[in-house]
Amino acid sequence: MKRQVIVVGAGPSGSSAAFYCAKRGLDVLLVDKEPWPRDKVCGDGWLPSLKPFFQDMGIYEEMKSLNTVSGANEFILASPNEQVVTFSLGSHGDGDGMFIIQRRIGDDVVRRAAVRGGAEFLDNFDVTDLVIHRGKVSGIRGYLRNQPIEMEADAVIIANGSHSMLARRLGIFNEDPSLSMFAARGYFTNLPPELKPGTVLQFYLPEGIPNYHKARKSMSFGWISAHDKPGCGTLGLVIPIETIEALEMSLEEVFNWFVNHSKNGQRFFKGAKLADELKGWRLLGCTEVQKNYAQGALLIGDACSQAECAHFYGIPAGMMSGKIAAAVLDDIFATGDDSEAAFARFHTIVSEKLNSQYKFYQQFRQMVHFDIENVNKMNEFAVKNFKGVPEYSTVMYRFVTEVLGKTMPHPPAAAERLSQ
């Protein structure tokens, strides 16, 4: 049976694509290899810029009710020299700030919204290859509940994550070693009172860790979001693969060293208990939008290395790309022009939306993350000048321009740009 659109991967990116395709009246099938609901190892953060998509999908109030951090208003930053400064993020007592929702739960809310919107969904559908006819993607093949299956489609949206073999099949999966990272998630109890509900702590790799001099390429940090339930929080670690190799430690060994041997590890984690094992995954980032199309196919989310691992994460870019993909395909079907150039319009539009944000954070990384002294200077600057500043991105921008004397674009208004 032929379908108009097949979306491979039912995470937030794929489900948003399926929702917006169905909203435009397109015949769309959403498939995923896992039985749902399924877990996704992640820091569980849903940024405020996602609100317009949740509203479109009719799930904003449901997501808000599931948020475990209803009053996020403080951000603690700990630099490599272990100096600590606290920023005010502004009051979000109404729960309209960043949501912390387990991916197993939040992802399924988004998927169910796509189904309610008119998309058909099949789980336990492992897509192993693309059907390509005369250079054009024209369907998928794989296994539905362990039975071989092949399906035709006018277009395929590939949203099946950072290990996508379909992206590699098209030869457009790019992996930048300098932006490849290991990450881990853990849920903690018995956190100290200093991490009161709504507090987010971000800590950089301490300078005292063995072999630190070999791993000066930083962007190595962790964060913990304190939940409304006192003493509970979600931990995320993000460390470049190059750094792990230089430290000659595993990700778990790095965290254990931080907890047991660093000043801030003792301050924030002494007595804390891991409620579940640390679970790891790999993140692939980018500094600009990668090639994300082929004739007959569009790629979104981690399948085309779309995350900005340090600050912007991946869900907003993925859901925004899903919405754009639906609009591009609707136009292709309406005009009858299914040339590669027609699909290439997707790359142009996504680039216009995202590249300014990637550029901002790339410049910040180059000037701060990769120069440890600048990270420490930023904390010193913040202590003197930024108590009560509502936006962390403002701290980044003013530090770079005022202290380092460098020029860079203003912090991007993510919520406004992504909702357009």
PAMITI-779309 format. One record per residue (C-alpha): residue in three letters; residue number from 1; z, x, y. Coordinates in Angstrom, 2 decimals, padded with zeros to 5 digits, always signed. Layout:
! PAMITI-779309
+------+------+---------+---------+---------+
: resn : resi :       w :       u :       v :
+------+------+---------+---------+---------+
:  ALA :  NUM :       Z :       X :       Y :
...
+------+------+---------+---------+---------+
***
This chain:
! PAMITI-779309
+------+------+---------+---------+---------+
: resn : resi :       w :       u :       v :
+------+------+---------+---------+---------+
:  MET :    1 : +000.00 : +000.00 : +000.00 :
:  LYS :    2 : -000.95 : +001.36 : +003.41 :
:  ARG :    3 : +001.49 : +001.32 : +006.32 :
:  GLN :    4 : +000.78 : +001.79 : +010.00 :
:  VAL :    5 : +003.66 : +004.24 : +010.54 :
:  ILE :    6 : +005.93 : +006.00 : +008.05 :
:  VAL :    7 : +009.02 : +007.74 : +009.45 :
:  VAL :    8 : +010.51 : +010.39 : +007.16 :
:  GLY :    9 : +014.22 : +010.88 : +007.80 :
:  ALA :   10 : +016.68 : +008.17 : +008.90 :
:  GLY :   11 : +019.02 : +010.20 : +011.12 :
:  PRO :   12 : +019.32 : +009.26 : +014.80 :
:  SER :   13 : +015.90 : +010.79 : +015.63 :
:  GLY :   14 : +013.99 : +009.04 : +012.86 :
:  SER :   15 : +015.86 : +005.76 : +013.24 :
:  SER :   16 : +015.21 : +005.67 : +016.98 :
:  ALA :   17 : +011.51 : +006.31 : +016.32 :
:  ALA :   18 : +011.43 : +003.47 : +013.78 :
:  PHE :   19 : +013.28 : +001.16 : +016.17 :
:  TYR :   20 : +010.92 : +001.78 : +019.09 :
:  CYS :   21 : +007.86 : +001.51 : +016.84 :
:  ALA :   22 : +009.05 : -001.88 : +015.59 :
:  LYS :   23 : +009.88 : -002.94 : +019.15 :
:  ARG :   24 : +006.24 : -002.31 : +020.06 :
:  GLY :   25 : +005.11 : -004.50 : +017.18 :
:  LEU :   26 : +004.00 : -001.68 : +014.90 :
:  ASP :   27 : +004.32 : -001.91 : +011.13 :
:  VAL :   28 : +006.85 : +000.82 : +010.33 :
:  LEU :   29 : +008.54 : +002.04 : +007.16 :
:  LEU :   30 : +011.62 : +004.28 : +007.49 :
:  VAL :   31 : +012.49 : +006.39 : +004.43 :
:  ASP :   32 : +015.25 : +008.87 : +003.56 :
:  LYS :   33 : +015.98 : +010.92 : +000.48 :
:  GLU :   34 : +019.74 : +010.19 : +000.55 :
:  PRO :   35 : +021.57 : +006.99 : -000.42 :
:  TRP :   36 : +022.99 : +005.47 : +002.77 :
:  PRO :   37 : +025.37 : +005.72 : +004.48 :
:  ARG :   38 : +025.32 : +009.49 : +004.12 :
:  ASP :   39 : +027.27 : +012.28 : +005.82 :
:  LYS :   40 : +025.75 : +014.88 : +008.15 :
:  VAL :   41 : +027.72 : +018.03 : +008.86 :
:  CYS :   42 : +028.01 : +018.10 : +012.65 :
:  GLY :   43 : +030.54 : +018.30 : +015.44 :
:  ASP :   44 : +030.38 : +014.47 : +015.69 :
:  GLY :   45 : +029.65 : +014.51 : +019.44 :
:  TRP :   46 : +027.48 : +011.77 : +021.00 :
:  LEU :   47 : +026.70 : +012.70 : +024.62 :
:  PRO :   48 : +026.77 : +010.21 : +027.53 :
:  SER :   49 : +022.99 : +010.61 : +027.92 :
:  LEU :   50 : +022.59 : +008.52 : +024.73 :
:  LYS :   51 : +023.93 : +005.37 : +026.37 :
:  PRO :   52 : +020.47 : +004.01 : +027.40 :
:  PHE :   53 : +019.24 : +004.29 : +023.80 :
:  PHE :   54 : +022.33 : +002.56 : +022.44 :
:  GLN :   55 : +021.83 : -000.22 : +024.96 :
:  ASP :   56 : +018.16 : -000.61 : +023.99 :
:  MET :   57 : +019.14 : -000.84 : +020.34 :
:  GLY :   58 : +021.97 : -003.32 : +020.99 :
:  ILE :   59 : +024.66 : -001.02 : +019.58 :
:  TYR :   60 : +026.40 : +000.33 : +022.66 :
:  GLU :   61 : +029.54 : -001.79 : +022.30 :
:  GLU :   62 : +029.74 : -001.05 : +018.57 :
:  MET :   63 : +029.46 : +002.69 : +019.14 :
:  LYS :   64 : +032.03 : +002.49 : +021.94 :
:  SER :   65 : +034.45 : +000.69 : +019.63 :
:  LEU :   66 : +034.06 : +003.44 : +017.00 :
:  ASN :   67 : +034.75 : +006.26 : +019.43 :
:  THR :   68 : +037.85 : +008.23 : +018.46 :
:  VAL :   69 : +038.27 : +009.76 : +021.95 :
:  SER :   70 : +038.52 : +006.94 : +024.47 :
:  GLY :   71 : +039.91 : +008.90 : +027.42 :
:  ALA :   72 : +038.18 : +012.31 : +027.48 :
:  ASN :   73 : +039.02 : +013.93 : +030.79 :
:  GLU :   74 : +039.92 : +017.59 : +030.24 :
:  PHE :   75 : +037.92 : +020.64 : +029.18 :
:  ILE :   76 : +039.71 : +023.88 : +028.26 :
:  LEU :   77 : +037.60 : +027.04 : +028.28 :
:  ALA :   78 : +038.88 : +030.23 : +026.61 :
:  SER :   79 : +036.86 : +033.39 : +027.29 :
:  PRO :   80 : +036.44 : +036.45 : +025.03 :
:  ASN :   81 : +039.36 : +038.21 : +026.75 :
:  GLU :   82 : +041.39 : +035.09 : +025.85 :
:  GLN :   83 : +041.93 : +033.94 : +029.42 :
:  VAL :   84 : +042.18 : +030.15 : +029.55 :
:  VAL :   85 : +041.20 : +027.71 : +032.29 :
:  THR :   86 : +041.21 : +023.90 : +032.30 :
:  PHE :   87 : +038.58 : +021.75 : +034.03 :
:  SER :   88 : +038.80 : +018.09 : +034.86 :
:  LEU :   89 : +035.86 : +016.14 : +033.48 :
:  GLY :   90 : +036.61 : +013.11 : +035.59 :
:  SER :   91 : +038.23 : +009.97 : +034.29 :
:  HIS :   92 : +036.54 : +008.26 : +031.36 :
:  GLY :   93 : +039.41 : +005.98 : +030.50 :
:  ASP :   94 : +036.95 : +003.16 : +029.89 :
:  GLY :   95 : +035.46 : +005.07 : +026.96 :
:  ASP :   96 : +032.13 : +005.69 : +028.70 :
:  GLY :   97 : +032.22 : +009.46 : +028.37 :
:  MET :   98 : +031.22 : +011.47 : +025.32 :
:  PHE :   99 : +031.82 : +009.63 : +022.04 :
:  ILE :  100 : +033.31 : +011.40 : +019.01 :
:  ILE :  101 : +032.18 : +009.44 : +015.94 :
:  GLN :  102 : +031.74 : +010.80 : +012.43 :
:  ARG :  103 : +028.07 : +011.15 : +011.68 :
:  ARG :  104 : +028.46 : +009.24 : +008.42 :
:  ILE :  105 : +029.45 : +006.22 : +010.53 :
:  GLY :  106 : +027.46 : +006.67 : +013.74 :
:  ASP :  107 : +024.18 : +007.53 : +012.06 :
:  ASP :  108 : +024.38 : +004.38 : +009.96 :
:  VAL :  109 : +024.94 : +002.21 : +013.04 :
:  VAL :  110 : +021.72 : +003.61 : +014.52 :
:  ARG :  111 : +019.83 : +003.16 : +011.24 :
:  ARG :  112 : +020.94 : -000.44 : +010.86 :
:  ALA :  113 : +019.77 : -001.13 : +014.43 :
:  ALA :  114 : +016.30 : +000.04 : +013.44 :
:  VAL :  115 : +016.30 : -002.32 : +010.47 :
:  ARG :  116 : +017.49 : -005.24 : +012.62 :
:  GLY :  117 : +014.72 : -004.36 : +015.06 :
:  GLY :  118 : +012.06 : -004.86 : +012.40 :
:  ALA :  119 : +011.70 : -001.57 : +010.53 :
:  GLU :  120 : +011.68 : -001.63 : +006.75 :
:  PHE :  121 : +014.01 : +000.92 : +005.15 :
:  LEU :  122 : +014.01 : +002.62 : +001.77 :
:  ASP :  123 : +016.64 : +005.18 : +000.74 :
:  ASN :  124 : +016.56 : +007.45 : -002.32 :
:  PHE :  125 : +012.98 : +008.20 : -001.24 :
:  ASP :  126 : +012.37 : +011.94 : -001.48 :
:  VAL :  127 : +009.16 : +012.82 : +000.35 :
:  THR :  128 : +007.95 : +016.10 : -001.10 :
:  ASP :  129 : +004.49 : +016.43 : +000.44 :
:  LEU :  130 : +002.01 : +015.04 : +002.91 :
:  VAL :  131 : -001.33 : +013.50 : +002.03 :
:  ILE :  132 : -003.93 : +015.32 : +004.12 :
:  HIS :  133 : -007.56 : +014.19 : +004.17 :
:  ARG :  134 : -010.17 : +016.17 : +006.11 :
:  GLY :  135 : -007.48 : +017.88 : +008.13 :
:  LYS :  136 : -005.67 : +014.67 : +009.10 :
:  VAL :  137 : -002.26 : +013.60 : +007.79 :
:  SER :  138 : -002.92 : +010.26 : +006.13 :
:  GLY :  139 : +000.20 : +009.54 : +004.09 :
:  ILE :  140 : +003.09 : +010.84 : +002.02 :
:  ARG :  141 : +003.86 : +011.50 : -001.60 :
:  GLY :  142 : +007.16 : +011.97 : -003.36 :
:  TYR :  143 : +009.68 : +010.12 : -005.49 :
:  LEU :  144 : +011.22 : +006.70 : -004.91 :
:  ARG :  145 : +014.34 : +006.43 : -007.04 :
:  ASN :  146 : +012.95 : +009.22 : -009.23 :
:  GLN :  147 : +009.59 : +007.52 : -009.74 :
:  PRO :  148 : +006.47 : +009.25 : -008.34 :
:  ILE :  149 : +004.88 : +007.44 : -005.44 :
:  GLU :  150 : +002.11 : +007.96 : -002.90 :
:  MET :  151 : +001.66 : +005.88 : +000.25 :
:  GLU :  152 : -001.06 : +005.88 : +002.91 :
:  ALA :  153 : -000.28 : +005.65 : +006.62 :
:  ASP :  154 : -002.16 : +005.73 : +009.90 :
:  ALA :  155 : +000.52 : +008.11 : +011.22 :
:  VAL :  156 : +003.60 : +009.90 : +009.91 :
:  ILE :  157 : +006.66 : +010.79 : +012.00 :
:  ILE :  158 : +008.52 : +013.74 : +010.49 :
:  ALA :  159 : +012.26 : +013.67 : +011.24 :
:  ASN :  160 : +013.82 : +015.11 : +008.10 :
:  GLY :  161 : +015.85 : +017.94 : +009.56 :
:  SER :  162 : +015.99 : +021.69 : +009.90 :
:  HIS :  163 : +014.99 : +022.36 : +006.29 :
:  SER :  164 : +011.83 : +020.25 : +006.55 :
:  MET :  165 : +009.26 : +021.34 : +004.01 :
:  LEU :  166 : +006.82 : +018.90 : +005.58 :
:  ALA :  167 : +006.94 : +020.85 : +008.84 :
:  ARG :  168 : +006.30 : +024.05 : +006.92 :
:  ARG :  169 : +003.44 : +022.31 : +005.11 :
:  LEU :  170 : +001.79 : +021.83 : +008.51 :
:  GLY :  171 : +002.49 : +025.43 : +009.49 :
:  ILE :  172 : +004.23 : +024.46 : +012.71 :
:  PHE :  173 : +007.87 : +025.12 : +011.86 :
:  ASN :  174 : +009.12 : +027.87 : +014.15 :
:  GLU :  175 : +012.38 : +029.68 : +013.55 :
:  ASP :  176 : +013.53 : +032.08 : +016.27 :
:  PRO :  177 : +016.01 : +034.52 : +014.65 :
:  SER :  178 : +017.86 : +034.98 : +017.96 :
:  LEU :  179 : +018.55 : +031.23 : +018.07 :
:  SER :  180 : +019.34 : +030.69 : +014.40 :
:  MET :  181 : +023.01 : +029.91 : +013.89 :
:  PHE :  182 : +025.59 : +029.08 : +011.31 :
:  ALA :  183 : +027.92 : +026.24 : +012.14 :
:  ALA :  184 : +030.89 : +024.58 : +010.49 :
:  ARG :  185 : +032.89 : +021.39 : +010.90 :
:  GLY :  186 : +036.44 : +020.60 : +009.99 :
:  TYR :  187 : +038.95 : +017.84 : +010.68 :
:  PHE :  188 : +042.45 : +018.93 : +011.69 :
:  THR :  189 : +045.88 : +017.36 : +011.91 :
:  ASN :  190 : +049.13 : +018.67 : +013.43 :
:  LEU :  191 : +047.41 : +020.12 : +016.50 :
:  PRO :  192 : +049.73 : +021.17 : +019.37 :
:  PRO :  193 : +050.71 : +018.70 : +022.14 :
:  GLU :  194 : +048.64 : +020.77 : +024.61 :
:  LEU :  195 : +045.56 : +019.36 : +022.92 :
:  LYS :  196 : +046.39 : +015.84 : +024.01 :
:  PRO :  197 : +043.95 : +013.01 : +023.22 :
:  GLY :  198 : +040.71 : +013.38 : +025.10 :
:  THR :  199 : +040.92 : +017.15 : +025.51 :
:  VAL :  200 : +038.01 : +019.39 : +024.50 :
:  LEU :  201 : +038.75 : +023.07 : +023.87 :
:  GLN :  202 : +035.88 : +025.57 : +023.79 :
:  PHE :  203 : +036.72 : +029.12 : +022.79 :
:  TYR :  204 : +034.54 : +032.21 : +022.61 :
:  LEU :  205 : +034.75 : +034.86 : +019.91 :
:  PRO :  206 : +037.66 : +037.14 : +020.94 :
:  GLU :  207 : +036.86 : +040.74 : +021.80 :
:  GLY :  208 : +039.53 : +041.99 : +019.40 :
:  ILE :  209 : +037.79 : +040.86 : +016.21 :
:  PRO :  210 : +036.71 : +043.80 : +013.97 :
:  ASN :  211 : +033.14 : +045.01 : +014.62 :
:  TYR :  212 : +032.98 : +043.03 : +017.86 :
:  HIS :  213 : +031.13 : +045.94 : +019.52 :
:  LYS :  214 : +028.29 : +045.37 : +017.05 :
:  ALA :  215 : +028.12 : +041.66 : +017.86 :
:  ARG :  216 : +027.98 : +041.63 : +021.64 :
:  LYS :  217 : +025.21 : +039.07 : +021.52 :
:  SER :  218 : +027.60 : +036.23 : +022.05 :
:  MET :  219 : +026.89 : +032.49 : +022.17 :
:  SER :  220 : +029.53 : +032.60 : +019.44 :
:  PHE :  221 : +032.06 : +029.90 : +020.06 :
:  GLY :  222 : +033.98 : +027.00 : +018.66 :
:  TRP :  223 : +035.31 : +023.78 : +020.04 :
:  ILE :  224 : +037.78 : +021.13 : +019.04 :
:  SER :  225 : +037.81 : +017.57 : +020.33 :
:  ALA :  226 : +041.28 : +016.01 : +020.23 :
:  HIS :  227 : +041.21 : +012.42 : +018.98 :
:  ASP :  228 : +043.20 : +009.46 : +020.29 :
:  LYS :  229 : +045.49 : +009.81 : +017.29 :
:  PRO :  230 : +047.94 : +012.54 : +018.43 :
:  GLY :  231 : +047.58 : +015.84 : +016.63 :
:  CYS :  232 : +044.13 : +015.06 : +015.19 :
:  GLY :  233 : +040.81 : +016.60 : +016.13 :
:  THR :  234 : +037.30 : +017.61 : +015.09 :
:  LEU :  235 : +036.49 : +021.32 : +015.02 :
:  GLY :  236 : +033.02 : +022.81 : +015.32 :
:  LEU :  237 : +032.02 : +026.48 : +015.08 :
:  VAL :  238 : +028.67 : +027.83 : +016.24 :
:  ILE :  239 : +027.88 : +031.51 : +015.56 :
:  PRO :  240 : +024.45 : +033.22 : +015.56 :
:  ILE :  241 : +023.35 : +034.54 : +012.20 :
:  GLU :  242 : +022.87 : +037.94 : +013.84 :
:  THR :  243 : +026.52 : +037.92 : +014.92 :
:  ILE :  244 : +027.77 : +036.98 : +011.45 :
:  GLU :  245 : +025.77 : +039.85 : +009.99 :
:  ALA :  246 : +027.19 : +042.30 : +012.57 :
:  LEU :  247 : +030.78 : +041.17 : +011.94 :
:  GLU :  248 : +030.29 : +041.44 : +008.18 :
:  MET :  249 : +032.31 : +038.24 : +007.71 :
:  SER :  250 : +031.62 : +034.76 : +006.45 :
:  LEU :  251 : +031.94 : +031.85 : +008.85 :
:  GLU :  252 : +035.26 : +030.86 : +007.27 :
:  GLU :  253 : +036.55 : +034.43 : +007.52 :
:  VAL :  254 : +035.71 : +034.49 : +011.24 :
:  PHE :  255 : +037.69 : +031.31 : +011.83 :
:  ASN :  256 : +040.64 : +032.47 : +009.74 :
:  TRP :  257 : +040.76 : +035.73 : +011.70 :
:  PHE :  258 : +040.74 : +033.77 : +014.97 :
:  VAL :  259 : +043.59 : +031.52 : +013.82 :
:  ASN :  260 : +045.77 : +034.31 : +012.43 :
:  HIS :  261 : +045.13 : +037.26 : +014.73 :
:  SER :  262 : +044.07 : +036.06 : +018.19 :
:  LYS :  263 : +046.34 : +034.88 : +020.98 :
:  ASN :  264 : +044.48 : +031.62 : +021.47 :
:  GLY :  265 : +044.22 : +031.03 : +017.74 :
:  GLN :  266 : +048.00 : +031.13 : +017.55 :
:  ARG :  267 : +048.31 : +029.03 : +020.68 :
:  PHE :  268 : +046.05 : +026.20 : +019.61 :
:  PHE :  269 : +046.02 : +026.29 : +015.79 :
:  LYS :  270 : +049.39 : +027.62 : +014.66 :
:  GLY :  271 : +050.80 : +024.98 : +012.33 :
:  ALA :  272 : +047.59 : +022.95 : +012.38 :
:  LYS :  273 : +046.40 : +021.67 : +009.02 :
:  LEU :  274 : +042.84 : +021.35 : +007.81 :
:  ALA :  275 : +042.49 : +017.80 : +006.51 :
:  ASP :  276 : +039.23 : +018.59 : +004.77 :
:  GLU :  277 : +037.40 : +021.77 : +003.83 :
:  LEU :  278 : +035.23 : +023.47 : +006.43 :
:  LYS :  279 : +031.65 : +022.38 : +005.79 :
:  GLY :  280 : +028.80 : +024.54 : +007.03 :
:  TRP :  281 : +025.20 : +024.05 : +008.05 :
:  ARG :  282 : +022.42 : +025.92 : +009.80 :
:  LEU :  283 : +021.20 : +025.18 : +013.32 :
:  LEU :  284 : +017.78 : +026.18 : +014.64 :
:  GLY :  285 : +017.42 : +026.18 : +018.40 :
:  CYS :  286 : +014.66 : +026.66 : +020.93 :
:  THR :  287 : +014.11 : +027.73 : +024.54 :
:  GLU :  288 : +011.18 : +025.38 : +025.08 :
:  VAL :  289 : +009.51 : +022.55 : +023.21 :
:  GLN :  290 : +007.79 : +023.90 : +020.10 :
:  LYS :  291 : +004.52 : +022.59 : +018.72 :
:  ASN :  292 : +005.46 : +019.17 : +017.42 :
:  TYR :  293 : +002.25 : +017.49 : +016.34 :
:  ALA :  294 : -000.74 : +017.63 : +014.04 :
:  GLN :  295 : -003.58 : +015.18 : +013.69 :
:  GLY :  296 : -001.91 : +012.18 : +012.11 :
:  ALA :  297 : +001.69 : +013.41 : +012.47 :
:  LEU :  298 : +004.43 : +013.84 : +015.07 :
:  LEU :  299 : +007.60 : +015.90 : +014.54 :
:  ILE :  300 : +010.96 : +015.17 : +016.16 :
:  GLY :  301 : +014.52 : +016.47 : +016.08 :
:  ASP :  302 : +015.56 : +019.42 : +013.94 :
:  ALA :  303 : +012.26 : +019.27 : +012.03 :
:  CYS :  304 : +010.70 : +021.08 : +015.00 :
:  SER :  305 : +013.78 : +023.13 : +016.04 :
:  GLN :  306 : +014.48 : +020.78 : +018.94 :
:  ALA :  307 : +018.22 : +021.39 : +019.35 :
:  GLU :  308 : +019.76 : +023.37 : +022.20 :
:  CYS :  309 : +022.58 : +024.69 : +020.08 :
:  ALA :  310 : +025.00 : +025.92 : +022.73 :
:  HIS :  311 : +025.27 : +023.03 : +025.17 :
:  PHE :  312 : +022.73 : +020.21 : +024.89 :
:  TYR :  313 : +022.86 : +019.76 : +021.10 :
:  GLY :  314 : +020.16 : +017.86 : +019.24 :
:  ILE :  315 : +020.70 : +014.10 : +019.15 :
:  PRO :  316 : +019.60 : +013.26 : +022.75 :
:  ALA :  317 : +016.38 : +015.27 : +022.45 :
:  GLY :  318 : +015.66 : +013.74 : +019.04 :
:  MET :  319 : +016.23 : +010.12 : +020.06 :
:  MET :  320 : +014.26 : +010.57 : +023.27 :
:  SER :  321 : +011.39 : +012.07 : +021.26 :
:  GLY :  322 : +011.54 : +009.12 : +018.89 :
:  LYS :  323 : +011.02 : +006.73 : +021.77 :
:  ILE :  324 : +008.12 : +008.78 : +023.13 :
:  ALA :  325 : +006.56 : +009.02 : +019.66 :
:  ALA :  326 : +006.45 : +005.23 : +019.42 :
:  ALA :  327 : +004.73 : +004.95 : +022.80 :
:  VAL :  328 : +002.16 : +007.63 : +021.93 :
:  LEU :  329 : +001.33 : +006.02 : +018.59 :
:  ASP :  330 : +001.07 : +002.58 : +020.16 :
:  ASP :  331 : -001.51 : +003.99 : +022.58 :
:  ILE :  332 : -003.40 : +005.76 : +019.79 :
:  PHE :  333 : -003.65 : +002.55 : +017.77 :
:  ALA :  334 : -004.64 : +000.51 : +020.84 :
:  THR :  335 : -007.43 : +002.87 : +021.90 :
:  GLY :  336 : -008.59 : +003.82 : +018.41 :
:  ASP :  337 : -008.54 : +007.50 : +019.39 :
:  ASP :  338 : -006.72 : +009.30 : +016.59 :
:  SER :  339 : -008.04 : +012.78 : +017.38 :
:  GLU :  340 : -005.77 : +015.81 : +017.39 :
:  ALA :  341 : -005.97 : +015.79 : +021.20 :
:  ALA :  342 : -004.53 : +012.26 : +021.24 :
:  PHE :  343 : -001.56 : +013.40 : +019.15 :
:  ALA :  344 : -001.18 : +016.50 : +021.36 :
:  ARG :  345 : -000.24 : +014.22 : +024.27 :
:  PHE :  346 : +003.14 : +013.88 : +022.56 :
:  HIS :  347 : +003.85 : +017.58 : +023.05 :
:  THR :  348 : +002.90 : +017.36 : +026.73 :
:  ILE :  349 : +005.17 : +014.40 : +027.44 :
:  VAL :  350 : +008.16 : +015.77 : +025.52 :
:  SER :  351 : +007.76 : +019.12 : +027.27 :
:  GLU :  352 : +007.82 : +017.43 : +030.67 :
:  LYS :  353 : +011.07 : +015.71 : +029.72 :
:  LEU :  354 : +012.93 : +018.58 : +028.07 :
:  ASN :  355 : +011.72 : +021.98 : +029.20 :
:  SER :  356 : +013.67 : +021.97 : +032.46 :
:  GLN :  357 : +016.89 : +021.50 : +030.47 :
:  TYR :  358 : +015.99 : +024.21 : +027.97 :
:  LYS :  359 : +015.16 : +026.56 : +030.86 :
:  PHE :  360 : +018.49 : +025.91 : +032.58 :
:  TYR :  361 : +020.53 : +026.68 : +029.48 :
:  GLN :  362 : +018.32 : +029.61 : +028.47 :
:  GLN :  363 : +018.91 : +031.28 : +031.83 :
:  PHE :  364 : +022.64 : +030.60 : +031.58 :
:  ARG :  365 : +022.77 : +032.16 : +028.11 :
:  GLN :  366 : +020.86 : +035.24 : +029.20 :
:  MET :  367 : +023.14 : +035.83 : +032.19 :
:  VAL :  368 : +026.47 : +034.84 : +030.67 :
:  HIS :  369 : +026.54 : +034.48 : +026.90 :
:  PHE :  370 : +024.83 : +037.79 : +026.24 :
:  ASP :  371 : +027.02 : +039.64 : +028.75 :
:  ILE :  372 : +030.66 : +039.39 : +027.70 :
:  GLU :  373 : +031.94 : +040.62 : +031.04 :
:  ASN :  374 : +030.20 : +037.69 : +032.70 :
:  VAL :  375 : +031.95 : +035.21 : +030.42 :
:  ASN :  376 : +035.28 : +036.69 : +031.47 :
:  LYS :  377 : +034.23 : +036.71 : +035.14 :
:  MET :  378 : +033.29 : +033.03 : +034.87 :
:  ASN :  379 : +036.82 : +032.18 : +033.78 :
:  GLU :  380 : +038.30 : +034.19 : +036.65 :
:  PHE :  381 : +035.96 : +032.45 : +039.09 :
:  ALA :  382 : +036.81 : +029.04 : +037.64 :
:  VAL :  383 : +040.56 : +029.65 : +037.90 :
:  LYS :  384 : +040.21 : +030.24 : +041.64 :
:  ASN :  385 : +037.55 : +027.69 : +042.53 :
:  PHE :  386 : +037.05 : +024.94 : +039.99 :
:  LYS :  387 : +040.22 : +023.08 : +039.22 :
:  GLY :  388 : +039.21 : +019.44 : +039.16 :
:  VAL :  389 : +035.43 : +019.96 : +038.98 :
:  PRO :  390 : +033.97 : +016.98 : +037.08 :
:  GLU :  391 : +030.92 : +018.67 : +035.55 :
:  TYR :  392 : +030.96 : +021.85 : +033.48 :
:  SER :  393 : +027.24 : +022.37 : +034.23 :
:  THR :  394 : +028.17 : +022.63 : +037.93 :
:  VAL :  395 : +030.51 : +025.49 : +037.06 :
:  MET :  396 : +027.68 : +027.23 : +035.23 :
:  TYR :  397 : +025.28 : +026.80 : +038.13 :
:  ARG :  398 : +027.62 : +027.88 : +040.92 :
:  PHE :  399 : +028.92 : +030.85 : +038.97 :
:  VAL :  400 : +025.41 : +032.19 : +038.35 :
:  THR :  401 : +024.22 : +031.65 : +041.92 :
:  GLU :  402 : +027.39 : +032.55 : +043.83 :
:  VAL :  403 : +028.94 : +035.31 : +041.71 :
:  LEU :  404 : +025.97 : +036.86 : +039.90 :
:  GLY :  405 : +023.61 : +036.25 : +042.81 :
:  LYS :  406 : +020.85 : +034.95 : +040.54 :
:  THR :  407 : +018.54 : +032.00 : +041.10 :
:  MET :  408 : +018.24 : +029.24 : +038.55 :
:  PRO :  409 : +017.30 : +025.54 : +038.56 :
:  HIS :  410 : +019.93 : +022.98 : +039.40 :
:  PRO :  411 : +021.77 : +021.45 : +036.42 :
:  PRO :  412 : +019.53 : +018.78 : +034.89 :
:  ALA :  413 : +020.48 : +015.16 : +035.22 :
:  ALA :  414 : +020.19 : +014.53 : +031.51 :
:  ALA :  415 : +021.16 : +010.87 : +031.43 :
:  GLU :  416 : +018.64 : +009.94 : +034.13 :
:  ARG :  417 : +015.81 : +012.03 : +032.69 :
:  LEU :  418 : +016.24 : +010.89 : +029.11 :
:  SER :  419 : +016.50 : +007.20 : +029.97 :
:  GLN :  420 : +013.18 : +007.10 : +031.82 :
+------+------+---------+---------+---------+
***
